[in-house]
Amino acid sequence: MRIEMTGIKKAFGPVPVLKGVDFELAAGEIHALMGENGAGKSTLMKILTGVHKADAGTIRVDGQDIEYKNPKLAEEAGIAFIHQELNILPDLTVTENLFLGRELKSRFGI
């Protein structure tokens, strides 16, 4: 899966938050979005996953323009945003904490 975000702009009222952000991800890559509080990291990911709508710019997944209407549709397409969460369950592994609430469901009691 290849994700390309180009020229993404977002303002909340008169306050510009994203001013033409470009961001790309390719299958197998790992990225970290880092910056100060208020830099727009979460806003960019919320635009990708359909929480917020961009004021301008394009999002392409595997070369196709997309705009997810909500996070469920993004997740069904294979894109999920794992929020920074300080309230983890210490008795679970990192993986178990990441997938908390998204565990695989068994079939036929297995």
Biotite code that builds the C-alpha atoms (Angstrom):
import biotite.structure as struc

atoms = struc.array([
    struc.Atom([0.000, 0.000, 0.000], chain_id="A", res_id=1, res_name="MET", atom_name="CA", element="C"),
    struc.Atom([1.334, 3.456, -0.892], chain_id="A", res_id=2, res_name="ARG", atom_name="CA", element="C"),
    struc.Atom([-0.125, 6.558, 0.745], chain_id="A", res_id=3, res_name="ILE", atom_name="CA", element="C"),
    struc.Atom([0.567, 10.034, -0.614], chain_id="A", res_id=4, res_name="GLU", atom_name="CA", element="C"),
    struc.Atom([-0.696, 13.209, 1.031], chain_id="A", res_id=5, res_name="MET", atom_name="CA", element="C"),
    struc.Atom([0.064, 16.309, -1.038], chain_id="A", res_id=6, res_name="THR", atom_name="CA", element="C"),
    struc.Atom([-0.510, 19.971, -0.234], chain_id="A", res_id=7, res_name="GLY", atom_name="CA", element="C"),
    struc.Atom([-2.686, 19.244, 2.793], chain_id="A", res_id=8, res_name="ILE", atom_name="CA", element="C"),
    struc.Atom([-4.070, 22.404, 4.387], chain_id="A", res_id=9, res_name="LYS", atom_name="CA", element="C"),
    struc.Atom([-6.294, 22.713, 7.432], chain_id="A", res_id=10, res_name="LYS", atom_name="CA", element="C"),
    struc.Atom([-7.399, 25.636, 9.573], chain_id="A", res_id=11, res_name="ALA", atom_name="CA", element="C"),
    struc.Atom([-9.656, 25.740, 12.593], chain_id="A", res_id=12, res_name="PHE", atom_name="CA", element="C"),
    struc.Atom([-11.433, 29.060, 12.307], chain_id="A", res_id=13, res_name="GLY", atom_name="CA", element="C"),
    struc.Atom([-8.826, 31.743, 11.607], chain_id="A", res_id=14, res_name="PRO", atom_name="CA", element="C"),
    struc.Atom([-5.950, 29.571, 12.921], chain_id="A", res_id=15, res_name="VAL", atom_name="CA", element="C"),
    struc.Atom([-3.985, 27.716, 10.200], chain_id="A", res_id=16, res_name="PRO", atom_name="CA", element="C"),
    struc.Atom([-2.783, 24.339, 11.451], chain_id="A", res_id=17, res_name="VAL", atom_name="CA", element="C"),
    struc.Atom([-1.431, 22.667, 8.306], chain_id="A", res_id=18, res_name="LEU", atom_name="CA", element="C"),
    struc.Atom([0.006, 24.841, 5.550], chain_id="A", res_id=19, res_name="LYS", atom_name="CA", element="C"),
    struc.Atom([0.560, 22.587, 2.534], chain_id="A", res_id=20, res_name="GLY", atom_name="CA", element="C"),
    struc.Atom([1.947, 19.400, 4.092], chain_id="A", res_id=21, res_name="VAL", atom_name="CA", element="C"),
    struc.Atom([3.342, 16.595, 1.908], chain_id="A", res_id=22, res_name="ASP", atom_name="CA", element="C"),
    struc.Atom([3.728, 13.115, 3.406], chain_id="A", res_id=23, res_name="PHE", atom_name="CA", element="C"),
    struc.Atom([4.363, 9.723, 1.791], chain_id="A", res_id=24, res_name="GLU", atom_name="CA", element="C"),
    struc.Atom([4.338, 6.156, 3.090], chain_id="A", res_id=25, res_name="LEU", atom_name="CA", element="C"),
    struc.Atom([5.182, 2.998, 1.193], chain_id="A", res_id=26, res_name="ALA", atom_name="CA", element="C"),
    struc.Atom([4.540, -0.602, 2.144], chain_id="A", res_id=27, res_name="ALA", atom_name="CA", element="C"),
    struc.Atom([7.056, -1.884, 4.662], chain_id="A", res_id=28, res_name="GLY", atom_name="CA", element="C"),
    struc.Atom([8.201, 1.551, 5.798], chain_id="A", res_id=29, res_name="GLU", atom_name="CA", element="C"),
    struc.Atom([8.059, 2.793, 9.355], chain_id="A", res_id=30, res_name="ILE", atom_name="CA", element="C"),
    struc.Atom([7.753, 6.520, 10.032], chain_id="A", res_id=31, res_name="HIS", atom_name="CA", element="C"),
    struc.Atom([7.572, 8.655, 13.121], chain_id="A", res_id=32, res_name="ALA", atom_name="CA", element="C"),
    struc.Atom([5.766, 11.992, 13.057], chain_id="A", res_id=33, res_name="LEU", atom_name="CA", element="C"),
    struc.Atom([7.545, 14.125, 15.585], chain_id="A", res_id=34, res_name="MET", atom_name="CA", element="C"),
    struc.Atom([7.196, 17.725, 16.618], chain_id="A", res_id=35, res_name="GLY", atom_name="CA", element="C"),
    struc.Atom([6.098, 20.063, 19.319], chain_id="A", res_id=36, res_name="GLU", atom_name="CA", element="C"),
    struc.Atom([2.588, 20.107, 20.719], chain_id="A", res_id=37, res_name="ASN", atom_name="CA", element="C"),
    struc.Atom([0.359, 21.908, 18.242], chain_id="A", res_id=38, res_name="GLY", atom_name="CA", element="C"),
    struc.Atom([2.591, 21.135, 15.239], chain_id="A", res_id=39, res_name="ALA", atom_name="CA", element="C"),
    struc.Atom([-0.265, 19.361, 13.406], chain_id="A", res_id=40, res_name="GLY", atom_name="CA", element="C"),
    struc.Atom([0.800, 15.713, 13.673], chain_id="A", res_id=41, res_name="LYS", atom_name="CA", element="C"),
    struc.Atom([-2.531, 14.442, 14.976], chain_id="A", res_id=42, res_name="SER", atom_name="CA", element="C"),
    struc.Atom([-4.478, 16.721, 12.641], chain_id="A", res_id=43, res_name="THR", atom_name="CA", element="C"),
    struc.Atom([-2.664, 15.252, 9.627], chain_id="A", res_id=44, res_name="LEU", atom_name="CA", element="C"),
    struc.Atom([-3.458, 11.691, 10.723], chain_id="A", res_id=45, res_name="MET", atom_name="CA", element="C"),
    struc.Atom([-7.058, 12.629, 11.526], chain_id="A", res_id=46, res_name="LYS", atom_name="CA", element="C"),
    struc.Atom([-7.405, 13.957, 7.976], chain_id="A", res_id=47, res_name="ILE", atom_name="CA", element="C"),
    struc.Atom([-5.978, 10.717, 6.577], chain_id="A", res_id=48, res_name="LEU", atom_name="CA", element="C"),
    struc.Atom([-8.401, 8.602, 8.604], chain_id="A", res_id=49, res_name="THR", atom_name="CA", element="C"),
    struc.Atom([-11.536, 10.673, 8.032], chain_id="A", res_id=50, res_name="GLY", atom_name="CA", element="C"),
    struc.Atom([-11.917, 12.368, 11.412], chain_id="A", res_id=51, res_name="VAL", atom_name="CA", element="C"),
    struc.Atom([-11.315, 15.801, 9.845], chain_id="A", res_id=52, res_name="HIS", atom_name="CA", element="C"),
    struc.Atom([-11.707, 16.989, 6.265], chain_id="A", res_id=53, res_name="LYS", atom_name="CA", element="C"),
    struc.Atom([-8.776, 18.811, 4.665], chain_id="A", res_id=54, res_name="ALA", atom_name="CA", element="C"),
    struc.Atom([-9.390, 22.353, 3.467], chain_id="A", res_id=55, res_name="ASP", atom_name="CA", element="C"),
    struc.Atom([-7.103, 21.678, 0.477], chain_id="A", res_id=56, res_name="ALA", atom_name="CA", element="C"),
    struc.Atom([-4.789, 19.000, -0.875], chain_id="A", res_id=57, res_name="GLY", atom_name="CA", element="C"),
    struc.Atom([-5.065, 15.441, -2.102], chain_id="A", res_id=58, res_name="THR", atom_name="CA", element="C"),
    struc.Atom([-4.755, 12.003, -0.572], chain_id="A", res_id=59, res_name="ILE", atom_name="CA", element="C"),
    struc.Atom([-3.931, 9.029, -2.766], chain_id="A", res_id=60, res_name="ARG", atom_name="CA", element="C"),
    struc.Atom([-3.811, 5.379, -1.794], chain_id="A", res_id=61, res_name="VAL", atom_name="CA", element="C"),
    struc.Atom([-2.131, 3.181, -4.390], chain_id="A", res_id=62, res_name="ASP", atom_name="CA", element="C"),
    struc.Atom([-2.538, 5.992, -6.947], chain_id="A", res_id=63, res_name="GLY", atom_name="CA", element="C"),
    struc.Atom([-6.275, 6.475, -6.372], chain_id="A", res_id=64, res_name="GLN", atom_name="CA", element="C"),
    struc.Atom([-7.636, 9.714, -4.900], chain_id="A", res_id=65, res_name="ASP", atom_name="CA", element="C"),
    struc.Atom([-9.505, 8.971, -1.667], chain_id="A", res_id=66, res_name="ILE", atom_name="CA", element="C"),
    struc.Atom([-11.335, 10.781, 1.076], chain_id="A", res_id=67, res_name="GLU", atom_name="CA", element="C"),
    struc.Atom([-12.547, 8.623, 3.915], chain_id="A", res_id=68, res_name="TYR", atom_name="CA", element="C"),
    struc.Atom([-15.773, 9.897, 5.456], chain_id="A", res_id=69, res_name="LYS", atom_name="CA", element="C"),
    struc.Atom([-15.000, 8.345, 8.840], chain_id="A", res_id=70, res_name="ASN", atom_name="CA", element="C"),
    struc.Atom([-12.347, 6.275, 10.628], chain_id="A", res_id=71, res_name="PRO", atom_name="CA", element="C"),
    struc.Atom([-14.290, 3.021, 10.181], chain_id="A", res_id=72, res_name="LYS", atom_name="CA", element="C"),
    struc.Atom([-14.095, 3.326, 6.387], chain_id="A", res_id=73, res_name="LEU", atom_name="CA", element="C"),
    struc.Atom([-10.372, 4.070, 6.605], chain_id="A", res_id=74, res_name="ALA", atom_name="CA", element="C"),
    struc.Atom([-9.837, 1.060, 8.853], chain_id="A", res_id=75, res_name="GLU", atom_name="CA", element="C"),
    struc.Atom([-11.792, -1.195, 6.487], chain_id="A", res_id=76, res_name="GLU", atom_name="CA", element="C"),
    struc.Atom([-9.388, -0.029, 3.747], chain_id="A", res_id=77, res_name="ALA", atom_name="CA", element="C"),
    struc.Atom([-6.429, -0.997, 5.958], chain_id="A", res_id=78, res_name="GLY", atom_name="CA", element="C"),
    struc.Atom([-5.560, 2.415, 7.446], chain_id="A", res_id=79, res_name="ILE", atom_name="CA", element="C"),
    struc.Atom([-5.783, 2.851, 11.204], chain_id="A", res_id=80, res_name="ALA", atom_name="CA", element="C"),
    struc.Atom([-4.478, 5.569, 13.500], chain_id="A", res_id=81, res_name="PHE", atom_name="CA", element="C"),
    struc.Atom([-3.141, 4.268, 16.805], chain_id="A", res_id=82, res_name="ILE", atom_name="CA", element="C"),
    struc.Atom([-3.374, 7.221, 19.139], chain_id="A", res_id=83, res_name="HIS", atom_name="CA", element="C"),
    struc.Atom([-0.703, 7.969, 21.712], chain_id="A", res_id=84, res_name="GLN", atom_name="CA", element="C"),
    struc.Atom([-2.241, 6.635, 24.879], chain_id="A", res_id=85, res_name="GLU", atom_name="CA", element="C"),
    struc.Atom([-0.792, 6.932, 28.336], chain_id="A", res_id=86, res_name="LEU", atom_name="CA", element="C"),
    struc.Atom([-3.384, 4.639, 29.922], chain_id="A", res_id=87, res_name="ASN", atom_name="CA", element="C"),
    struc.Atom([-2.017, 1.261, 28.894], chain_id="A", res_id=88, res_name="ILE", atom_name="CA", element="C"),
    struc.Atom([-2.674, -2.001, 30.650], chain_id="A", res_id=89, res_name="LEU", atom_name="CA", element="C"),
    struc.Atom([0.679, -2.991, 32.221], chain_id="A", res_id=90, res_name="PRO", atom_name="CA", element="C"),
    struc.Atom([-0.157, -6.716, 32.356], chain_id="A", res_id=91, res_name="ASP", atom_name="CA", element="C"),
    struc.Atom([-0.549, -6.859, 28.563], chain_id="A", res_id=92, res_name="LEU", atom_name="CA", element="C"),
    struc.Atom([2.206, -6.970, 25.956], chain_id="A", res_id=93, res_name="THR", atom_name="CA", element="C"),
    struc.Atom([2.857, -4.011, 23.656], chain_id="A", res_id=94, res_name="VAL", atom_name="CA", element="C"),
    struc.Atom([1.041, -5.842, 20.852], chain_id="A", res_id=95, res_name="THR", atom_name="CA", element="C"),
    struc.Atom([-1.937, -6.638, 23.067], chain_id="A", res_id=96, res_name="GLU", atom_name="CA", element="C"),
    struc.Atom([-2.169, -2.982, 24.111], chain_id="A", res_id=97, res_name="ASN", atom_name="CA", element="C"),
    struc.Atom([-1.962, -1.818, 20.471], chain_id="A", res_id=98, res_name="LEU", atom_name="CA", element="C"),
    struc.Atom([-4.800, -4.107, 19.430], chain_id="A", res_id=99, res_name="PHE", atom_name="CA", element="C"),
    struc.Atom([-6.935, -3.599, 22.529], chain_id="A", res_id=100, res_name="LEU", atom_name="CA", element="C"),
    struc.Atom([-10.527, -3.509, 21.323], chain_id="A", res_id=101, res_name="GLY", atom_name="CA", element="C"),
    struc.Atom([-9.492, -4.862, 17.907], chain_id="A", res_id=102, res_name="ARG", atom_name="CA", element="C"),
    struc.Atom([-8.725, -8.425, 18.896], chain_id="A", res_id=103, res_name="GLU", atom_name="CA", element="C"),
    struc.Atom([-9.280, -11.200, 16.383], chain_id="A", res_id=104, res_name="LEU", atom_name="CA", element="C"),
    struc.Atom([-12.668, -12.821, 16.923], chain_id="A", res_id=105, res_name="LYS", atom_name="CA", element="C"),
    struc.Atom([-12.865, -16.580, 17.147], chain_id="A", res_id=106, res_name="SER", atom_name="CA", element="C"),
    struc.Atom([-15.223, -18.596, 15.015], chain_id="A", res_id=107, res_name="ARG", atom_name="CA", element="C"),
    struc.Atom([-17.259, -21.522, 16.274], chain_id="A", res_id=108, res_name="PHE", atom_name="CA", element="C"),
    struc.Atom([-15.808, -21.137, 19.777], chain_id="A", res_id=109, res_name="GLY", atom_name="CA", element="C"),
    struc.Atom([-12.229, -21.696, 18.626], chain_id="A", res_id=110, res_name="ILE", atom_name="CA", element="C"),
])
